[in-house]
């Protein structure tokens, strides 16, 4: 089966190359009305081609997001509103569905694991809420961005980790139980810590209303997760189709959120786009680096250090986008989360793939390997 499918992926690569050449010709000729559709086709072909490569497979979803982002940059009018309906209205409900899906994957056993590894979980959560907010604060000041864009960088750093870190921990041969525990605890602490850190670090850039943000995070994160937990025990397994649909809805929801934010903030993004990509990339990579080496200095195992590295560096950018919307600053504060999401998935996939091929110290059995 694998051999017979390889020619299909080769065709996709060649088709992507042909479309890329066509895109270059169209761009140089100044026909930008058509260019966006061709660029999207290039990226979609690459995304599907990547599915046939062991190392590149992890980038497929990110490239699909980039395809949507390219379309929204070229034709923002299609992604701002449909008739009188503003598409940004969908962001919070989509986030609630995504977090509900996260809740359905949790159980009380996941929270019980925290008691079995309190030191590692505590270290992971502290590193997460110290390293990323401070790095975000330093980068926001170093790059001298406009106040609301700077606040968006800090907001990303002040958010909890998300489901992506769990997936990457699995791929990286890290401690999946620790990853799930740190994600769960950091998420549950978010209603208090995120507004507090934002007020302390971003208060000079924008007005931060602590109580309003606390409630926004509670209704976007906590209530859907609690509902998901109830679903897990009362309904999960009775509707098999729903268990399969929720992950797809989550992926589609994340993509749509990023596209809508990109369209809304297109003008600001074109002004600071390249610099913002550099800033978010630095934020992300420094998080990975410090998370790993702080863990090693604390004498954690290689597997636990990998886990904490991924938990520190990978943020819930979707939540940051939702909070930017509730502030009424989606087109400015929301830009950094929109950029951070794809950047984080690309770097996280690369790091996870690199670690996947390097068995952690002390791991000698085949049972730990991920095929």
Phi, psi and omega per residue, in radians:
X1 nan -0.773 -3.096
X2 -1.121 -0.724 -3.098
X3 -1.136 -0.743 -3.084
X4 -1.159 -0.407 -3.105
X5 -1.526 -0.296 -3.072
X6 -1.047 -0.738 3.103
X7 -1.017 -0.556 3.123
X8 -1.094 -0.771 3.132
X9 -1.176 -0.624 3.081
X10 -1.103 -0.732 3.099
X11 -1.058 -0.710 3.136
X12 -1.100 -0.685 3.098
X13 -1.129 -0.785 3.138
X14 -1.137 -0.664 3.107
X15 -1.140 -0.697 3.099
X16 -1.094 -0.715 3.124
X17 -1.118 -0.763 3.131
X18 -1.090 -0.737 3.126
X19 -1.172 -0.606 3.105
X20 -1.120 -0.718 3.088
X21 -1.115 -0.724 3.097
X22 -1.091 -0.698 3.124
X23 -1.092 -0.722 3.129
X24 -1.103 -0.729 3.128
X25 -1.123 -0.788 -3.127
X26 -1.103 -0.729 -3.120
X27 -1.135 -0.805 3.141
X28 -1.146 -0.478 3.119
X29 -1.432 -0.151 3.080
X30 1.487 0.202 -3.137
X31 -1.559 1.227 -3.034
X32 -1.270 -0.313 3.121
X33 -1.124 -0.551 3.128
X34 -1.638 -0.434 -3.035
X35 -0.999 -0.701 -3.106
X36 -1.076 -0.698 3.139
X37 -1.192 -0.675 3.135
X38 -1.187 -0.722 3.110
X39 -1.098 -0.710 3.095
X40 -1.068 -0.719 3.126
X41 -1.107 -0.676 3.079
X42 -1.012 -0.864 -3.074
X43 -1.194 -0.670 3.117
X44 -1.143 -0.712 3.082
X45 -1.068 -0.736 3.096
X46 -1.123 -0.721 -3.132
X47 -1.028 -0.793 3.141
X48 -1.267 -0.603 3.092
X49 -1.120 -0.676 3.131
X50 -1.057 -0.440 -3.127
X51 -1.105 -0.371 -3.125
X52 -1.590 0.069 -3.106
X53 -2.085 2.277 -3.048
X54 -1.021 -0.794 -3.088
X55 -1.325 -0.710 -3.036
X56 -1.407 -0.235 -3.069
X57 -0.962 -0.641 -3.114
X58 -1.175 -0.279 3.133
X59 -1.599 -0.114 -3.029
X60 -1.004 -0.854 -3.107
X61 -1.123 -0.702 3.134
X62 -1.097 -0.725 3.132
X63 -1.153 -0.608 3.063
X64 -1.093 -0.699 3.087
X65 -1.092 -0.752 3.126
X66 -1.087 -0.587 3.090
X67 -1.095 -0.760 3.108
X68 -1.177 -0.688 3.125
X69 -1.107 -0.721 3.127
X70 -1.068 -0.675 3.132
X71 -1.161 -0.708 -3.120
X72 -1.239 -0.476 3.072
X73 -1.257 -0.654 3.129
X74 -1.355 -0.680 -3.035
X75 -2.268 1.095 -3.064
X76 -1.054 -0.461 -3.084
X77 -1.062 -0.433 -3.127
X78 -1.397 -0.258 -3.015
X79 -2.081 0.156 3.077
X80 -1.615 -0.863 3.082
X81 -2.744 2.742 3.053
X82 -2.039 1.908 -2.999
X83 1.154 -2.131 3.096
X84 -1.713 0.004 -3.081
X85 -1.594 2.066 3.103
X86 -1.389 2.173 -3.118
X87 -1.150 -0.409 3.094
X88 -1.077 -0.356 3.098
X89 -1.085 -0.416 -3.100
X90 -1.380 -0.267 -2.981
X91 -1.067 -0.902 -3.109
X92 -1.113 -0.838 3.086
X93 -1.013 -0.673 3.118
X94 -1.133 -0.730 3.085
X95 -1.075 -0.696 3.123
X96 -1.119 -0.664 3.079
X97 -1.141 -0.740 3.132
X98 -1.086 -0.796 3.141
X99 -1.218 -0.561 3.020
X100 -1.060 -0.767 3.093
X101 -1.049 -0.672 3.078
X102 -1.090 -0.738 3.135
X103 -1.085 -0.623 -3.138
X104 -1.186 -0.394 -3.141
X105 -1.522 -0.166 3.138
X106 -1.639 2.832 3.024
X107 -2.590 2.977 3.127
X108 -1.106 -0.425 3.095
X109 -1.122 -0.602 3.116
X110 -1.099 -0.691 3.134
X111 -1.306 -0.507 3.096
X112 -1.165 -0.496 3.124
X113 -1.073 -0.489 3.139
X114 -1.020 -0.675 -3.134
X115 -1.203 -0.427 -3.122
X116 -1.453 -0.315 3.136
X117 -2.458 0.969 -3.031
X118 -1.063 -0.654 -3.085
X119 -1.136 -0.810 -3.105
X120 -1.173 -0.726 3.134
X121 -1.128 -0.781 3.133
X122 -1.077 -0.763 3.127
X123 -1.100 -0.740 3.141
X124 -1.086 -0.772 -3.118
X125 -1.192 -0.756 -3.141
X126 -1.114 -0.801 3.104
X127 -1.024 -0.731 -3.114
X128 -1.073 -0.831 -3.058
X129 -1.528 0.004 3.039
X130 -1.885 -0.886 -3.046
X131 -1.150 -0.942 -3.022
X132 -1.179 -0.724 3.075
X133 -1.101 -0.736 -3.116
X134 -1.199 -0.728 3.096
X135 -1.102 -0.736 3.096
X136 -1.055 -0.735 3.119
X137 -1.083 -0.791 -3.134
X138 -1.138 -0.748 -3.132
X139 -1.166 -0.730 -3.140
X140 -1.044 -0.665 3.126
X141 -1.375 -0.635 -3.105
X142 -1.138 -0.704 -3.072
X143 -1.481 -0.179 3.073
X144 0.971 0.812 3.095
X145 -1.270 2.831 2.969
X146 -0.958 2.593 -2.995
X147 -0.877 -0.804 -3.046
X148 -1.277 -0.560 3.062
X149 -1.233 -0.683 3.068
X150 -1.063 -0.730 3.120
X151 -1.090 -0.590 3.107
X152 -1.131 -0.652 3.094
X153 -1.125 -0.759 3.120
X154 -1.149 -0.677 3.136
X155 -1.050 -0.742 3.087
X156 -0.997 -0.784 -3.125
X157 -1.162 -0.430 -3.087
X158 -1.584 -0.058 -3.125
X159 -1.512 2.805 3.104
X160 -1.290 3.051 3.040
X161 -1.369 2.921 -3.082
X162 -2.206 -2.988 -3.098
X163 -1.113 -0.486 -3.107
X164 -1.031 -0.616 -3.133
X165 -1.144 -0.578 3.106
X166 -1.165 -0.752 3.115
X167 -1.090 -0.784 -3.126
X168 -1.167 -0.619 3.097
X169 -1.111 -0.692 3.096
X170 -1.073 -0.809 -3.110
X171 -1.203 -0.504 -3.045
X172 -1.545 0.152 -3.076
X173 1.026 0.599 3.132
X174 -1.598 -2.937 -3.113
X175 -1.606 1.684 -3.051
X176 -1.106 -0.675 3.130
X177 -1.081 -0.731 3.099
X178 -1.140 -0.710 3.139
X179 -1.055 -0.836 3.130
X180 -1.083 -0.693 -3.126
X181 -1.147 -0.786 3.141
X182 -1.135 -0.720 3.102
X183 -1.055 -0.807 -3.106
X184 -1.114 -0.806 -3.097
X185 -1.194 -0.763 -3.137
X186 -1.124 -0.594 3.112
X187 -1.207 -0.732 -3.135
X188 -1.197 -0.483 3.119
X189 -1.458 -0.244 -3.041
X190 -0.990 -0.716 -3.112
X191 -0.987 -0.497 3.130
X192 -1.681 -0.834 -3.010
X193 -1.279 -0.666 -3.110
X194 -1.098 -0.877 3.097
X195 -1.092 -0.663 -3.133
X196 -1.110 -0.839 3.139
X197 -1.150 -0.658 3.108
X198 -1.112 -0.723 3.134
X199 -1.128 -0.701 -3.106
X200 -1.254 -0.720 -2.985
X201 -1.737 -0.507 -3.061
X202 -1.969 0.063 -3.074
X203 -1.047 -0.467 -3.126
X204 -1.482 -0.216 3.119
X205 -1.607 -0.750 -3.141
X206 -2.497 2.874 3.046
X207 -1.334 2.205 3.121
X208 -1.984 1.997 3.119
X209 -1.671 1.823 -3.001
X210 -0.990 -0.920 -3.059
X211 -1.113 -0.733 -3.136
X212 -1.118 -0.731 -3.137
X213 -1.198 -0.657 3.099
X214 -1.017 -0.798 -3.135
X215 -1.197 -0.666 3.128
X216 -1.065 -0.774 -3.141
X217 -1.170 -0.666 3.126
X218 -1.060 -0.809 -3.093
X219 -1.341 -0.478 3.134
X220 -1.432 -0.617 -2.990
X221 -1.926 -1.049 -2.955
X222 -1.159 -0.875 -3.098
X223 -1.074 -0.788 3.081
X224 -1.101 -0.649 3.125
X225 -1.142 -0.743 3.095
X226 -1.071 -0.749 3.103
X227 -1.094 -0.682 3.108
X228 -1.133 -0.689 3.080
X229 -1.078 -0.758 3.098
X230 -1.091 -0.723 3.099
X231 -1.043 -0.732 -3.120
X232 -0.971 -0.744 -3.059
X233 -1.560 -0.460 -3.045
X234 -1.741 -0.579 -2.971
X235 -2.160 -0.562 -2.996
X236 -0.903 2.320 -3.141
X237 1.701 -0.389 -3.137
X238 -1.407 -0.461 3.096
X239 -2.133 1.527 -3.054
X240 -1.027 -0.654 -3.102
X241 -1.106 -0.582 -3.126
X242 -1.213 -0.643 3.110
X243 -1.094 -0.575 3.136
X244 -1.417 -0.543 -3.060
X245 -1.320 -0.654 -3.049
X246 -0.972 -0.802 3.102
X247 -1.073 -0.648 3.121
X248 -1.177 -0.683 3.097
X249 -1.106 -0.698 3.124
X250 -1.081 -0.795 -3.140
X251 -1.120 -0.768 3.111
X252 -1.130 -0.664 3.141
X253 -1.122 -0.769 3.120
X254 -1.069 -0.766 3.141
X255 -1.062 -0.823 -3.111
X256 -1.119 -0.695 3.131
X257 -1.044 -0.824 -3.121
X258 -1.132 -0.693 3.140
X259 -1.120 -0.788 -3.123
X260 -1.111 -0.754 3.137
X261 -1.124 -0.731 3.125
X262 -1.059 -0.764 3.131
X263 -1.127 -0.739 -3.108
X264 -1.160 -0.620 -3.078
X265 -1.854 0.409 -3.038
X266 -0.937 -0.833 -3.058
X267 -1.115 -0.767 3.114
X268 -1.164 -0.661 -3.103
X269 -1.162 -0.645 3.116
X270 -1.152 -0.483 -3.141
X271 -1.365 -0.685 -3.039
X272 -2.108 0.208 -2.990
X273 -0.927 -1.013 -3.067
X274 -1.088 -0.734 3.134
X275 -1.156 -0.641 3.140
X276 -1.190 -0.644 3.069
X277 -1.088 -0.764 3.110
X278 -1.081 -0.766 -3.121
X279 -1.105 -0.800 -3.126
X280 -1.205 -0.613 3.087
X281 -1.109 -0.779 3.078
X282 -1.049 -0.799 3.141
X283 -0.968 -0.846 -3.112
X284 -1.136 -0.873 -3.069
X285 -1.182 -0.667 3.090
X286 -1.128 -0.637 3.076
X287 -1.062 -0.814 3.088
X288 -1.032 -0.836 -3.054
X289 -1.102 -0.908 -3.102
X290 -1.196 -0.659 3.111
X291 -1.034 -0.735 -3.123
X292 -1.217 -0.860 -3.004
X293 -1.348 -0.495 3.000
X294 -1.119 -0.701 3.115
X295 -1.119 -0.708 3.117
X296 -1.167 -0.659 3.088
X297 -1.129 -0.526 3.093
X298 -1.440 0.082 3.072
X299 1.172 0.565 3.009
X300 -1.364 2.755 3.131
X301 -1.171 2.917 3.110
X302 -1.031 -0.766 -3.118
X303 -1.095 -0.782 -3.134
X304 -1.183 -0.617 3.128
X305 -1.175 -0.695 3.051
X306 -1.051 -0.756 -3.114
X307 -1.062 -0.875 -3.105
X308 -1.131 -0.645 3.073
X309 -0.991 -0.839 -3.127
X310 -1.210 -0.641 3.129
X311 -1.183 -0.597 3.133
X312 -1.299 -0.798 -3.023
X313 -1.348 -0.368 -3.063
X314 -1.861 2.045 -3.055
X315 -1.833 2.844 3.035
X316 -1.468 1.394 -3.097
X317 -1.122 -0.506 3.100
X318 -1.083 -0.752 3.098
X319 -1.088 -0.731 3.111
X320 -1.048 -0.678 3.097
X321 -1.115 -0.755 3.121
X322 -1.096 -0.690 3.116
X323 -1.187 -0.645 3.074
X324 -1.067 -0.672 3.118
X325 -1.147 -0.783 -3.126
X326 -1.156 -0.407 3.050
X327 -1.368 -0.224 -3.065
X328 1.373 0.417 -3.070
X329 -2.271 0.732 -3.081
X330 -1.075 -0.677 -3.049
X331 -1.338 -0.145 -3.132
X332 -2.189 -1.126 3.104
X333 -1.095 -0.527 -3.102
X334 -1.354 -0.145 -3.080
X335 -1.207 -0.795 -3.121
X336 -1.050 -0.779 3.063
X337 -1.049 -0.672 -3.132
X338 -1.118 -0.610 3.114
X339 -1.394 -0.690 -3.058
X340 -1.083 -0.660 -3.088
X341 -0.979 -1.039 3.105
X342 -1.079 -0.703 3.123
X343 -1.042 -0.816 -3.130
X344 -1.046 -0.730 -3.123
X345 -1.196 -0.621 3.118
X346 -1.204 -0.845 -3.122
X347 -1.218 -0.687 3.126
X348 -1.100 -0.724 3.102
X349 -1.106 -0.735 3.139
X350 -1.105 -0.813 -3.129
X351 -1.131 -0.747 3.141
X352 -1.111 -0.719 3.128
X353 -1.138 -0.702 3.124
X354 -1.126 -0.786 3.120
X355 -1.196 -0.564 -3.117
X356 -0.998 -0.608 -3.115
X357 -1.522 0.104 3.124
X358 -2.222 1.805 -3.066
X359 -1.143 2.275 -3.141
X360 -1.046 2.670 3.129
X361 -0.970 2.366 3.079
X362 1.481 -0.048 -3.118
X363 -1.724 1.876 -3.003
X364 -2.061 -0.206 -3.094
X365 -1.687 2.743 3.131
X366 -1.290 -0.263 -3.088
X367 -1.130 -0.476 -3.094
X368 -1.431 -0.223 -3.050
X369 -1.340 2.579 3.127
X370 -1.934 2.095 -3.125
X371 -1.456 nan nan
